[in-house]
C-alpha cells in the first residue's frame, strides 16, 4: 500500500473530504484509476491484501471484489484469490478454474464451497472469469482459487475425513502397501461423518464426540501421521516434489487443528467457550493464508476476501445476547506474521433496503463517509494516525440490520484496523443467496 506522510487534520470531516477517492462501478476507467491510486506502491511491497466485506451477500461489494481482483491481476502482479470458504473444499474449484476438473460450475457449486457461498451469482462470475483467463495461452501465470476458512460452520463442524484422506492418498501414491495399516486404523476411528457434524453439539458440549475415546485415539494417530511426514521428508520429497509434500503437511496440520476444535466443542464453558472456538477458527484462517502466500511466492500476490471481522487487525467483537465475545481475528495474526507485507481494505455501506439497513444516524462514521462525492469511494485511514482525537472519541455507532445478521457497523477502531475503507452509498443483495427475512427488533412492543 502507498506510503505517505501521515497528515494532520482539524476534524474528521476534513480528513474524509481531502482523502476520499470517489469512483463508480459503472465506469471501468474511473474505477481502475481509483484502484491504482489505492494499491500501487513500488516502495511498500504487499504479499497479501485483505479485502473485507461489511456483510455477507452484498451485491455491489461482491461486484467490487471481482473488478478489483481483475485489476490486481492485470496490472499489479496478483496470481490468486482466497475466499472465506472451506480450505479443503476449494481445491475442487481450483481444478475447475485450471480446466482440469469438473466440466461445469454446477459440479463445484456445492461441493467446492462452504456456507452456501457457491450459490451467489457473483462468485460464479468470479470463477468463470478465472477459468476463461487461464484458458488463454497468452497468460503465462495461471490464476489459482483458494479457500482460507477452517472446515467449520456456525452451527456445526466438518469431519476431518477429507483432510486426513488427502494425506493418506499422498502417502499411498508413494508406498500404498506400507500405508495400509495406518489408513485402516484412521478409517475405523473416523466413524460416521454425521456424528462429527451434529449441530446440537455447538449448544450442548455433551453432544460432541470431540473428547470421546475414539477421537482421542484419532488425535494421536494424526500426531503420528505428522511425525511420519516430518521424519521422512527427504525421501518423500524425492519421490514426489517439494510442493506436494508441503501440501500434505499442511492438510495434516489442518486436520490436527480441526480435531483440537472438536475437543474444544466438547468442553463446557459458556461465552468463554464460544469465544475460544471463534479464536481457533480465525487462527486456522491465518495459518491457511500464510500457507497460500508461501505457495504463490515467486508467482504473484494474493487477495483474501472475507468478512471485515476476520480480516481486521484489532480484536474482533460480537454481542451474542447479553454476552460480549472478543477474540483475535485472522487479520491480527497476519499482522504479526507479515508486518507491512499484509495490508487490508475494510468496507462499509450507507443504506441497503435489501439487507435491512436504514439511513445511518447523524455523526456516525457511515453518515460522514457517505457525505462526500460517490457513489463509492476509497479512503485511507493512516491507521488512525493524524486524525483528531476529540472527534474520534465522540463517534456514535450506527444501528445494525433488521435482515442480515452478518452485518456489523463501523466503529472508531475501524480506522486503525484497516489501511483503507471502501465505502458504498447503497448495496443490494446478490442473486442466489438464501432469502433474507426481516425480524422484529422489539418483540412484545
The 8 nearest C-alpha neighbors of each residue, nearest first, counted from 0:
[[1, 38, 40, 43, 2, 39, 342, 45],
 [0, 2, 40, 3, 39, 38, 43, 37],
 [3, 1, 0, 43, 4, 40, 42, 5],
 [2, 4, 5, 1, 6, 381, 0, 40],
 [5, 3, 6, 2, 381, 7, 385, 384],
 [4, 6, 385, 3, 381, 384, 7, 2],
 [7, 5, 385, 4, 8, 384, 386, 3],
 [8, 6, 385, 386, 5, 9, 387, 384],
 [9, 7, 10, 14, 386, 13, 387, 6],
 [8, 10, 387, 13, 7, 11, 14, 386],
 [11, 9, 13, 12, 8, 387, 14, 390],
 [10, 12, 14, 13, 390, 15, 387, 386],
 [11, 13, 15, 14, 10, 16, 367, 368],
 [14, 12, 10, 16, 11, 15, 8, 17],
 [15, 13, 11, 12, 17, 16, 8, 18],
 [16, 14, 12, 18, 13, 17, 19, 11],
 [15, 17, 13, 14, 18, 19, 12, 371],
 [16, 18, 14, 15, 19, 13, 12, 20],
 [17, 19, 15, 16, 378, 14, 20, 379],
 [20, 18, 378, 15, 377, 16, 376, 17],
 [19, 21, 377, 376, 378, 33, 18, 22],
 [22, 20, 376, 373, 375, 372, 19, 377],
 [23, 21, 375, 30, 376, 29, 373, 33],
 [22, 24, 25, 26, 375, 374, 30, 29],
 [23, 25, 26, 30, 27, 22, 63, 375],
 [24, 26, 23, 27, 30, 29, 22, 28],
 [27, 25, 29, 24, 28, 23, 30, 22],
 [28, 26, 30, 29, 31, 25, 24, 23],
 [27, 29, 31, 30, 26, 32, 33, 25],
 [28, 30, 26, 32, 27, 31, 22, 33],
 [31, 29, 27, 33, 22, 32, 28, 23],
 [32, 30, 34, 28, 33, 29, 27, 35],
 [31, 33, 35, 29, 30, 34, 28, 36],
 [32, 34, 30, 36, 31, 35, 37, 20],
 [35, 33, 37, 31, 36, 32, 38, 30],
 [34, 36, 32, 39, 37, 33, 38, 31],
 [37, 35, 33, 34, 38, 39, 32, 1],
 [36, 38, 34, 35, 39, 33, 0, 1],
 [37, 39, 0, 35, 36, 40, 34, 1],
 [40, 38, 35, 36, 37, 1, 0, 41],
 [39, 41, 1, 0, 43, 42, 38, 44],
 [40, 42, 43, 44, 39, 1, 0, 45],
 [43, 41, 40, 44, 2, 1, 0, 39],
 [44, 42, 40, 41, 0, 45, 1, 2],
 [45, 43, 340, 42, 41, 46, 40, 0],
 [44, 46, 340, 47, 341, 43, 342, 48],
 [47, 45, 300, 340, 301, 341, 44, 48],
 [48, 46, 301, 341, 45, 302, 300, 340],
 [49, 47, 302, 342, 343, 341, 303, 301],
 [48, 50, 343, 303, 302, 304, 344, 342],
 [51, 49, 344, 304, 343, 345, 303, 48],
 [52, 50, 307, 345, 306, 305, 346, 304],
 [51, 53, 306, 307, 54, 346, 305, 345],
 [52, 54, 346, 347, 307, 406, 407, 306],
 [55, 53, 406, 405, 52, 57, 56, 306],
 [54, 56, 57, 405, 52, 306, 53, 406],
 [55, 57, 429, 428, 58, 54, 432, 119],
 [58, 56, 428, 60, 427, 59, 429, 55],
 [57, 59, 429, 428, 427, 61, 60, 56],
 [60, 58, 62, 61, 426, 57, 63, 427],
 [59, 61, 63, 62, 57, 58, 64, 52],
 [62, 60, 64, 63, 58, 59, 121, 57],
 [61, 63, 59, 65, 64, 60, 58, 66],
 [62, 64, 60, 66, 61, 65, 67, 59],
 [65, 63, 61, 67, 62, 66, 68, 60],
 [66, 64, 62, 68, 67, 63, 125, 61],
 [67, 65, 69, 63, 68, 64, 70, 62],
 [66, 68, 64, 70, 69, 65, 63, 71],
 [69, 67, 71, 65, 70, 66, 64, 72],
 [68, 70, 66, 72, 67, 71, 73, 65],
 [69, 71, 73, 67, 72, 68, 74, 66],
 [70, 72, 75, 68, 69, 77, 74, 73],
 [73, 71, 77, 69, 70, 76, 74, 75],
 [72, 74, 70, 71, 69, 75, 76, 77],
 [75, 73, 71, 72, 70, 76, 77, 35],
 [74, 76, 71, 77, 72, 73, 39, 70],
 [75, 77, 299, 72, 74, 300, 71, 78],
 [78, 76, 300, 72, 299, 71, 301, 75],
 [77, 79, 299, 142, 300, 72, 301, 76],
 [80, 78, 143, 301, 142, 144, 77, 302],
 [79, 81, 302, 144, 301, 303, 145, 82],
 [82, 80, 145, 303, 146, 147, 144, 304],
 [83, 81, 146, 304, 84, 303, 305, 147],
 [82, 84, 305, 148, 147, 146, 304, 81],
 [83, 85, 146, 148, 113, 82, 112, 147],
 [86, 84, 148, 150, 146, 88, 113, 149],
 [85, 87, 146, 147, 148, 89, 88, 149],
 [88, 86, 89, 85, 90, 162, 161, 150],
 [87, 89, 111, 85, 90, 86, 112, 91],
 [90, 88, 111, 146, 92, 91, 145, 87],
 [89, 91, 93, 88, 92, 87, 94, 145],
 [90, 92, 94, 89, 111, 93, 88, 95],
 [93, 91, 95, 89, 111, 94, 90, 107],
 [92, 94, 144, 96, 90, 95, 91, 143],
 [95, 93, 100, 97, 91, 92, 96, 99],
 [94, 96, 100, 92, 98, 93, 97, 101],
 [97, 95, 130, 93, 98, 94, 129, 92],
 [98, 96, 94, 95, 99, 93, 130, 133],
 [99, 97, 95, 96, 100, 94, 130, 134],
 [100, 98, 94, 97, 95, 101, 96, 102],
 [99, 101, 94, 95, 98, 102, 91, 97],
 [102, 100, 95, 103, 106, 99, 107, 94],
 [101, 103, 100, 95, 104, 106, 98, 99],
 [104, 102, 105, 106, 101, 107, 95, 100],
 [103, 105, 106, 107, 108, 102, 123, 95],
 [104, 106, 108, 103, 107, 109, 102, 101],
 [105, 107, 104, 103, 108, 101, 102, 110],
 [108, 106, 111, 110, 104, 105, 109, 92],
 [107, 109, 117, 105, 111, 106, 104, 110],
 [110, 108, 111, 107, 112, 117, 115, 113],
 [109, 111, 107, 112, 108, 88, 106, 91],
 [110, 112, 88, 107, 89, 91, 92, 109],
 [113, 111, 117, 109, 84, 110, 88, 116],
 [112, 114, 84, 85, 115, 116, 111, 109],
 [115, 113, 116, 152, 112, 84, 117, 85],
 [116, 114, 113, 117, 118, 112, 109, 432],
 [117, 115, 118, 114, 119, 112, 113, 122],
 [116, 118, 108, 112, 115, 119, 109, 122],
 [117, 119, 431, 116, 115, 432, 120, 108],
 [120, 118, 431, 432, 122, 121, 117, 116],
 [119, 121, 123, 430, 122, 431, 118, 124],
 [120, 122, 124, 123, 119, 61, 125, 62],
 [123, 121, 125, 124, 120, 119, 126, 117],
 [122, 124, 120, 126, 121, 125, 127, 119],
 [123, 125, 121, 127, 122, 126, 128, 120],
 [126, 124, 122, 128, 123, 127, 65, 121],
 [125, 127, 129, 123, 128, 124, 122, 130],
 [126, 128, 130, 124, 129, 125, 123, 131],
 [129, 127, 131, 125, 130, 126, 132, 124],
 [128, 130, 132, 126, 127, 131, 96, 133],
 [129, 131, 96, 127, 133, 128, 132, 126],
 [132, 130, 134, 128, 129, 133, 127, 135],
 [131, 133, 129, 130, 134, 135, 128, 138],
 [132, 134, 130, 141, 135, 131, 129, 142],
 [133, 135, 131, 132, 136, 130, 98, 97],
 [134, 136, 133, 137, 132, 138, 131, 139],
 [137, 135, 138, 134, 139, 133, 132, 141],
 [136, 138, 135, 139, 134, 133, 140, 132],
 [139, 137, 136, 140, 135, 141, 133, 132],
 [138, 140, 137, 141, 136, 133, 135, 142],
 [141, 139, 138, 142, 298, 78, 133, 299],
 [140, 142, 133, 139, 138, 143, 78, 97],
 [143, 141, 78, 79, 133, 129, 140, 144],
 [142, 144, 79, 93, 78, 145, 141, 80],
 [143, 145, 93, 80, 79, 81, 92, 142],
 [146, 144, 81, 89, 80, 82, 147, 143],
 [145, 147, 86, 84, 82, 81, 89, 85],
 [146, 148, 86, 284, 287, 83, 81, 288],
 [149, 147, 85, 84, 83, 284, 86, 146],
 [148, 150, 151, 85, 283, 280, 284, 86],
 [151, 149, 85, 157, 148, 156, 86, 152],
 [152, 150, 156, 149, 157, 155, 153, 85],
 [151, 153, 155, 154, 156, 114, 150, 157],
 [152, 154, 155, 151, 156, 201, 114, 198],
 [155, 153, 198, 152, 201, 156, 199, 151],
 [154, 156, 198, 152, 196, 153, 197, 151],
 [157, 155, 151, 196, 152, 150, 158, 195],
 [158, 156, 196, 150, 151, 159, 195, 155],
 [157, 159, 195, 160, 192, 196, 156, 161],
 [160, 158, 162, 254, 161, 163, 157, 257],
 [159, 161, 163, 158, 162, 164, 189, 192],
 [162, 160, 164, 163, 159, 165, 87, 158],
 [163, 161, 165, 159, 160, 250, 164, 254],
 [162, 164, 166, 160, 165, 161, 159, 167],
 [163, 165, 167, 161, 166, 162, 160, 168],
 [164, 166, 168, 162, 163, 167, 161, 169],
 [167, 165, 169, 247, 163, 164, 168, 251],
 [168, 166, 164, 170, 169, 165, 171, 163],
 [169, 167, 171, 165, 166, 170, 164, 172],
 [170, 168, 166, 172, 167, 171, 165, 247],
 [169, 171, 167, 173, 172, 168, 174, 166],
 [172, 175, 170, 168, 174, 173, 169, 167],
 [173, 171, 169, 170, 174, 175, 168, 239],
 [172, 174, 171, 170, 175, 238, 169, 235],
 [175, 173, 171, 177, 176, 172, 170, 178],
 [176, 174, 171, 178, 177, 172, 179, 173],
 [175, 177, 179, 178, 174, 171, 180, 173],
 [178, 176, 174, 175, 179, 180, 171, 181],
 [177, 179, 175, 176, 181, 180, 171, 174],
 [180, 178, 182, 176, 181, 177, 183, 175],
 [181, 179, 183, 182, 178, 184, 177, 176],
 [182, 180, 184, 183, 178, 179, 185, 220],
 [183, 181, 185, 179, 180, 184, 186, 178],
 [182, 184, 180, 186, 181, 185, 187, 179],
 [185, 183, 181, 187, 182, 186, 180, 188],
 [184, 186, 188, 182, 187, 183, 189, 181],
 [187, 185, 183, 189, 188, 184, 182, 190],
 [186, 188, 184, 185, 189, 190, 183, 182],
 [187, 189, 185, 213, 190, 186, 217, 184],
 [190, 188, 186, 187, 185, 191, 160, 217],
 [189, 191, 188, 187, 192, 186, 194, 213],
 [192, 190, 193, 194, 189, 195, 158, 188],
 [191, 193, 195, 194, 158, 196, 190, 189],
 [194, 192, 196, 191, 195, 197, 158, 190],
 [195, 193, 192, 196, 197, 191, 208, 190],
 [194, 196, 158, 192, 193, 197, 157, 208],
 [195, 197, 193, 156, 155, 157, 194, 198],
 [196, 198, 199, 194, 195, 200, 193, 155],
 [199, 197, 155, 154, 200, 201, 196, 202],
 [198, 200, 197, 201, 202, 203, 206, 155],
 [201, 199, 206, 207, 203, 204, 198, 202],
 [200, 202, 199, 203, 198, 154, 155, 264],
 [201, 203, 200, 199, 204, 198, 206, 154],
 [202, 204, 200, 205, 206, 201, 199, 207],
 [205, 203, 265, 200, 206, 207, 266, 267],
 [204, 206, 203, 207, 265, 200, 266, 208],
 [207, 205, 200, 204, 203, 199, 208, 265],
 [208, 206, 200, 265, 204, 209, 205, 264],
 [207, 209, 211, 210, 195, 206, 265, 214],
 [208, 210, 262, 261, 265, 207, 211, 214],
 [211, 209, 262, 208, 215, 265, 214, 212],
 [210, 212, 208, 214, 213, 209, 215, 207],
 [213, 211, 215, 214, 216, 210, 217, 208],
 [214, 212, 216, 215, 188, 211, 217, 189],
 [213, 215, 217, 216, 211, 212, 209, 218],
 [216, 214, 212, 218, 217, 213, 210, 211],
 [215, 217, 219, 213, 214, 218, 212, 220],
 [218, 216, 214, 220, 219, 215, 188, 221],
 [217, 219, 221, 215, 216, 220, 214, 222],
 [218, 220, 222, 216, 217, 221, 223, 215],
 [221, 219, 217, 223, 218, 222, 224, 216],
 [220, 222, 224, 218, 223, 219, 217, 225],
 [223, 221, 219, 225, 224, 220, 226, 218],
 [222, 224, 226, 220, 221, 225, 227, 219],
 [225, 223, 221, 227, 222, 226, 220, 228],
 [226, 224, 228, 222, 227, 223, 251, 221],
 [225, 227, 223, 229, 224, 228, 230, 222],
 [228, 226, 224, 230, 225, 229, 223, 231],
 [229, 227, 225, 226, 231, 230, 232, 224],
 [228, 230, 226, 232, 227, 231, 225, 248],
 [229, 231, 227, 228, 232, 226, 233, 225],
 [232, 230, 228, 234, 229, 233, 235, 227],
 [231, 233, 235, 229, 234, 230, 228, 236],
 [234, 232, 236, 235, 231, 237, 230, 238],
 [233, 235, 237, 232, 236, 231, 238, 239],
 [236, 234, 232, 238, 237, 233, 231, 239],
 [235, 237, 240, 239, 241, 233, 238, 234],
 [236, 238, 234, 235, 239, 240, 233, 241],
 [237, 239, 235, 236, 234, 240, 173, 233],
 [240, 238, 236, 237, 235, 243, 244, 241],
 [241, 239, 236, 243, 242, 237, 244, 238],
 [240, 242, 244, 236, 243, 245, 239, 237],
 [243, 241, 245, 244, 240, 246, 294, 236],
 [244, 242, 246, 240, 245, 241, 247, 239],
 [243, 245, 247, 241, 242, 246, 236, 240],
 [246, 244, 248, 242, 247, 243, 249, 241],
 [245, 247, 243, 249, 244, 248, 242, 250],
 [248, 246, 250, 166, 244, 245, 249, 251],
 [247, 249, 245, 251, 246, 250, 252, 244],
 [250, 248, 252, 246, 251, 247, 253, 245],
 [249, 251, 253, 247, 252, 248, 162, 254],
 [252, 250, 254, 248, 249, 253, 247, 225],
 [253, 251, 249, 255, 254, 250, 248, 256],
 [252, 254, 256, 250, 255, 251, 249, 257],
 [255, 253, 257, 251, 252, 256, 159, 162],
 [254, 256, 252, 258, 253, 257, 259, 251],
 [257, 255, 259, 253, 258, 254, 260, 252],
 [256, 258, 260, 254, 259, 255, 253, 261],
 [259, 257, 261, 255, 260, 256, 254, 262],
 [260, 258, 256, 262, 257, 261, 263, 255],
 [259, 261, 257, 263, 258, 262, 256, 264],
 [262, 260, 209, 264, 258, 263, 259, 257],
 [261, 263, 209, 259, 265, 210, 260, 264],
 [262, 264, 260, 266, 265, 261, 259, 276],
 [263, 265, 261, 262, 266, 204, 260, 201],
 [266, 264, 204, 207, 262, 263, 209, 210],
 [265, 267, 263, 264, 204, 268, 262, 272],
 [268, 266, 204, 269, 265, 272, 264, 203],
 [267, 269, 272, 271, 270, 266, 273, 204],
 [268, 270, 272, 271, 267, 273, 274, 202],
 [271, 269, 273, 272, 274, 268, 322, 324],
 [270, 272, 274, 273, 269, 268, 275, 324],
 [273, 271, 268, 275, 270, 269, 274, 276],
 [272, 274, 270, 276, 275, 271, 277, 269],
 [275, 273, 277, 271, 276, 324, 272, 326],
 [274, 276, 278, 272, 277, 273, 271, 279],
 [277, 275, 279, 273, 278, 274, 272, 280],
 [278, 276, 274, 280, 275, 279, 273, 281],
 [277, 279, 275, 281, 276, 326, 280, 327],
 [280, 278, 276, 282, 277, 281, 283, 275],
 [279, 281, 277, 283, 278, 282, 149, 276],
 [282, 280, 329, 284, 328, 278, 283, 279],
 [281, 283, 279, 285, 284, 280, 329, 278],
 [284, 282, 286, 280, 281, 285, 149, 287],
 [285, 283, 281, 148, 287, 282, 147, 286],
 [284, 286, 329, 288, 282, 287, 283, 333],
 [287, 285, 283, 289, 288, 284, 290, 282],
 [286, 288, 290, 284, 285, 147, 289, 283],
 [289, 287, 291, 285, 290, 286, 147, 292],
 [290, 288, 286, 292, 291, 287, 285, 293],
 [289, 291, 293, 287, 288, 292, 286, 294],
 [292, 290, 288, 294, 293, 289, 287, 295],
 [291, 293, 295, 289, 294, 290, 288, 296],
 [292, 294, 290, 296, 291, 295, 289, 288],
 [295, 293, 291, 292, 296, 290, 242, 298],
 [294, 296, 292, 298, 293, 299, 297, 291],
 [297, 295, 293, 298, 294, 292, 299, 300],
 [296, 298, 299, 295, 294, 300, 293, 292],
 [299, 297, 295, 296, 78, 140, 300, 77],
 [298, 300, 78, 77, 76, 295, 297, 296],
 [299, 301, 77, 46, 78, 47, 76, 295],
 [300, 302, 47, 79, 80, 77, 48, 78],
 [301, 303, 80, 48, 49, 47, 81, 79],
 [304, 302, 49, 81, 80, 82, 50, 48],
 [305, 303, 82, 50, 51, 49, 81, 83],
 [306, 304, 83, 51, 82, 52, 307, 303],
 [305, 307, 52, 51, 308, 309, 53, 54],
 [308, 306, 51, 52, 310, 309, 53, 345],
 [307, 309, 306, 315, 311, 310, 328, 51],
 [308, 310, 328, 329, 307, 306, 311, 330],
 [309, 311, 330, 307, 329, 308, 51, 49],
 [312, 310, 330, 416, 313, 308, 307, 309],
 [311, 313, 331, 416, 330, 334, 310, 314],
 [314, 312, 416, 311, 331, 315, 327, 328],
 [313, 315, 327, 326, 328, 325, 316, 312],
 [314, 316, 326, 325, 308, 328, 327, 313],
 [317, 315, 325, 324, 314, 318, 323, 326],
 [318, 316, 324, 323, 319, 325, 315, 322],
 [317, 319, 323, 322, 320, 324, 316, 321],
 [318, 320, 322, 317, 323, 321, 324, 270],
 [319, 321, 322, 318, 323, 317, 324, 270],
 [320, 322, 319, 323, 318, 324, 270, 317],
 [323, 321, 319, 320, 318, 324, 270, 317],
 [324, 322, 318, 317, 319, 325, 321, 316],
 [323, 325, 317, 274, 316, 318, 322, 270],
 [326, 324, 316, 315, 274, 314, 317, 323],
 [327, 325, 278, 315, 314, 274, 328, 316],
 [326, 328, 314, 278, 315, 331, 329, 325],
 [329, 327, 309, 281, 330, 331, 315, 326],
 [328, 330, 281, 285, 332, 309, 331, 310],
 [331, 329, 310, 312, 311, 333, 332, 328],
 [330, 332, 312, 334, 333, 329, 328, 313],
 [333, 331, 329, 335, 330, 334, 285, 336],
 [334, 332, 336, 330, 335, 331, 337, 285],
 [333, 335, 338, 331, 337, 332, 336, 330],
 [334, 336, 332, 333, 338, 337, 331, 330],
 [337, 335, 333, 334, 338, 332, 289, 341],
 [338, 336, 340, 334, 341, 333, 335, 339],
 [337, 339, 334, 340, 335, 341, 336, 333],
 [340, 338, 341, 337, 342, 45, 334, 43],
 [339, 341, 45, 337, 46, 338, 44, 47],
 [342, 340, 47, 339, 337, 45, 48, 338],
 [343, 341, 48, 49, 418, 340, 47, 339],
 [342, 344, 49, 417, 48, 418, 50, 345],
 [343, 345, 419, 50, 420, 417, 418, 49],
 [346, 344, 51, 420, 417, 307, 50, 421],
 [345, 347, 421, 420, 52, 53, 422, 51],
 [348, 346, 422, 53, 423, 421, 365, 349],
 [349, 347, 423, 422, 424, 350, 425, 426],
 [348, 350, 424, 425, 365, 359, 423, 369],
 [351, 349, 425, 358, 357, 356, 348, 424],
 [352, 350, 356, 426, 354, 353, 425, 355],
 [351, 353, 355, 354, 356, 350, 357, 427],
 [352, 354, 351, 427, 355, 428, 426, 356],
 [355, 353, 351, 352, 402, 403, 356, 428],
 [354, 356, 401, 402, 352, 400, 353, 351],
 [357, 355, 400, 351, 350, 354, 352, 399],
 [358, 356, 350, 359, 351, 355, 352, 400],
 [357, 359, 350, 349, 360, 356, 366, 351],
 [360, 358, 366, 397, 365, 349, 357, 361],
 [359, 361, 397, 363, 358, 366, 362, 398],
 [360, 362, 363, 366, 359, 367, 395, 397],
 [361, 363, 366, 367, 364, 394, 360, 395],
 [364, 362, 395, 366, 365, 361, 396, 397],
 [363, 365, 367, 366, 368, 362, 409, 394],
 [364, 366, 368, 363, 367, 349, 369, 359],
 [367, 365, 363, 359, 364, 369, 368, 361],
 [368, 366, 364, 370, 365, 369, 362, 363],
 [367, 369, 365, 370, 366, 364, 371, 15],
 [370, 368, 371, 366, 367, 424, 365, 349],
 [369, 371, 367, 368, 366, 372, 373, 365],
 [372, 370, 369, 16, 373, 368, 15, 19],
 [373, 371, 21, 374, 370, 369, 376, 375],
 [374, 372, 375, 21, 376, 22, 371, 23],
 [373, 375, 424, 23, 423, 372, 22, 376],
 [376, 374, 373, 423, 22, 422, 21, 23],
 [375, 377, 21, 20, 422, 22, 421, 373],
 [378, 376, 421, 20, 420, 19, 422, 21],
 [377, 379, 19, 420, 419, 18, 20, 376],
 [380, 378, 419, 381, 418, 420, 18, 377],
 [379, 381, 382, 414, 419, 418, 383, 378],
 [380, 382, 383, 384, 379, 418, 5, 415],
 [383, 381, 415, 380, 384, 414, 418, 417],
 [382, 384, 415, 414, 381, 380, 386, 385],
 [385, 383, 381, 382, 386, 5, 380, 415],
 [384, 386, 7, 6, 5, 383, 387, 8],
 [385, 387, 384, 383, 8, 388, 7, 11],
 [388, 386, 390, 10, 389, 9, 11, 385],
 [387, 389, 391, 390, 386, 392, 385, 10],
 [390, 388, 391, 392, 387, 393, 10, 386],
 [391, 389, 388, 393, 392, 387, 11, 10],
 [392, 390, 388, 389, 393, 394, 411, 387],
 [391, 393, 389, 390, 394, 388, 411, 395],
 [392, 394, 391, 390, 395, 389, 362, 411],
 [393, 395, 391, 363, 392, 362, 396, 411],
 [396, 394, 363, 393, 397, 362, 364, 410],
 [397, 395, 363, 410, 394, 398, 408, 409],
 [396, 398, 363, 360, 359, 408, 395, 399],
 [397, 399, 396, 400, 359, 408, 360, 356],
 [400, 398, 408, 397, 356, 407, 406, 401],
 [399, 401, 356, 355, 402, 403, 406, 354],
 [400, 402, 355, 437, 438, 403, 356, 399],
 [403, 401, 437, 355, 354, 436, 400, 435],
 [402, 404, 405, 354, 400, 406, 401, 435],
 [403, 405, 406, 402, 400, 401, 54, 407],
 [404, 406, 54, 403, 55, 407, 53, 306],
 [407, 405, 54, 404, 53, 403, 400, 408],
 [406, 408, 53, 405, 399, 409, 54, 308],
 [409, 407, 397, 399, 410, 406, 396, 53],
 [408, 410, 413, 364, 407, 396, 411, 347],
 [409, 411, 412, 413, 396, 408, 364, 414],
 [410, 412, 413, 414, 391, 394, 409, 392],
 [413, 411, 410, 414, 415, 416, 313, 409],
 [414, 412, 416, 410, 411, 415, 409, 417],
 [413, 415, 383, 412, 380, 416, 382, 411],
 [414, 416, 382, 383, 413, 412, 417, 380],
 [415, 417, 312, 413, 311, 313, 414, 412],
 [418, 416, 343, 419, 415, 344, 345, 414],
 [419, 417, 380, 343, 344, 379, 382, 381],
 [420, 418, 379, 344, 378, 380, 417, 345],
 [419, 421, 345, 378, 346, 344, 377, 422],
 [422, 420, 346, 377, 376, 345, 347, 378],
 [421, 423, 347, 376, 375, 346, 348, 420],
 [424, 422, 375, 348, 425, 374, 349, 347],
 [423, 425, 349, 374, 348, 369, 375, 350],
 [426, 424, 350, 351, 423, 349, 348, 427],
 [425, 427, 351, 59, 57, 58, 348, 350],
 [428, 426, 58, 353, 57, 351, 429, 59],
 [429, 427, 57, 58, 56, 353, 354, 430],
 [428, 430, 58, 56, 57, 119, 432, 431],
 [431, 429, 120, 432, 119, 428, 58, 121],
 [430, 432, 119, 118, 120, 429, 433, 117],
 [431, 433, 119, 430, 118, 429, 434, 56],
 [432, 434, 435, 431, 115, 118, 430, 119],
 [435, 433, 432, 436, 431, 428, 402, 430],
 [436, 434, 402, 433, 403, 437, 354, 353],
 [437, 435, 402, 438, 434, 403, 401, 355],
 [438, 436, 402, 401, 435, 439, 355, 403],
 [437, 439, 401, 440, 436, 402, 441, 442],
 [440, 438, 441, 442, 437, 401, 443, 402],
 [439, 441, 438, 442, 401, 437, 400, 444],
 [442, 440, 439, 444, 443, 438, 401, 437],
 [443, 441, 444, 439, 440, 438, 437, 401],
 [442, 444, 441, 439, 440, 438, 437, 401],
 [443, 442, 441, 439, 440, 438, 401, 437]]
